[in-house]
């Protein structure tokens, strides 16, 4: 069982966004939720000091795309190189609630990282 990333708008106010990753808990069969921190991705490229956003093609969605790729791959160079394409293909089209697995992210990265 791998990570699943989830996001939802708690209210229709800016800033009321929640982005979580569900991770397997060691020692049992359950999953735990941990809020995704924008800090590591902002240290690479600070598109959005205000944090994450999704559902359009802008700076907040770029920050979320970079954070998801960085958390999934642990590879800063690949994450920076691919995050704008990931934003366009996934993040910009998400609605009020979304979910994506680490498997989906890593499969997309493998497909994109292979030279044509």
N, C-alpha and C positions, 0 to 999 in steps of 0.2 A: 504494500500500500504506500503511495507516495503523497507528496504535497498537493493540495488543491488551494488555489487562490480564489477569493471571493470578494466582491465589492457590492455595496448598496448605498443608496442615498437614504439616510435616516429621516431627513426632512427635505423639503424643497428649497432649503436655504443654502447659499454657498458656504462651504466649509463643513457641512453636515454629511461628509462622506466617510465611509468606513471601508478599509481594505484590510483583509485578514488572510492569513495562510493557515490552513489546517494541516497539522503535522502529526505523524504517528507518535504516540507516547511510548517511551521506552518502558518495558516491563509489563505492558498490558496491550490489549487489542484496540484500545480506544484512540480517538483523535483529540488533539487539543488545538485551540485557536490562539494565534499570536498575531498581533497587529503588525502589518508590514510598515517598517520604518523608512521614511524617505531619505534619511540622512546619508546612508552609504552611496546612494545614487546621486544625491546632490553634491557630494564631494567629488564625483567624477565630472558631472556637468550639471550645473544648477539652472535648469530650465524654469523652475517654479519654486521660489522660496516659500510659497503658501502651501505646497504639497501637491497631492494627486488630484486628478480630475479625469474624466473619460466622456465619451459620447460625441466628440468633435476632434478636429485636428488642430491642437494648440499646444501651449507650453505645459499645462498640467497633465494632459494625456502623454506628452513626451516623457515627463518625469516618471509617470506610472509605468510606461513601457520599459524605460531604462531600469527601474527598480525591479520589475518582474524578471527581466532577463538576467540582471545581476544576481538576484536571489536564486534563480533556477540554475544558472550556469557556473556561478562563482568565477566568471571570466570577464574582467573589466574591459579588455580590448574588444572582444566579440560583442559584449553588451552595448558598448558605445557605437560600434560600427553598424549594428543591426537595429537599434532601437527605433529609429524613425520609420523603417519599413514595418516593424512589428506594430508600431502605433497605427500606421495606415491600414494594415491588414486586420487588426483585432481591436485595439483600444478605442479608436475613433468611432467605431460602429456600435459599441456597447450601450445598452439602455440603463435604466435605473438600477437593475441588478444584473450581475454577471458572475460567471464561474469559469475557470480554466485550470486544467491539470498541469502539473509539471511535465507529464509525458507529452502533452500537446505542445507545450513551449519548446521542449528539447527536440521533438521531431521537426518542428518548424525551423529551429536553429540549424539542425543538421542539413535540412534541405536548402536553406539559404546560404550556409557557409561553404557548401560545395561549389567550386568554380564551374561555370557552365562550359 
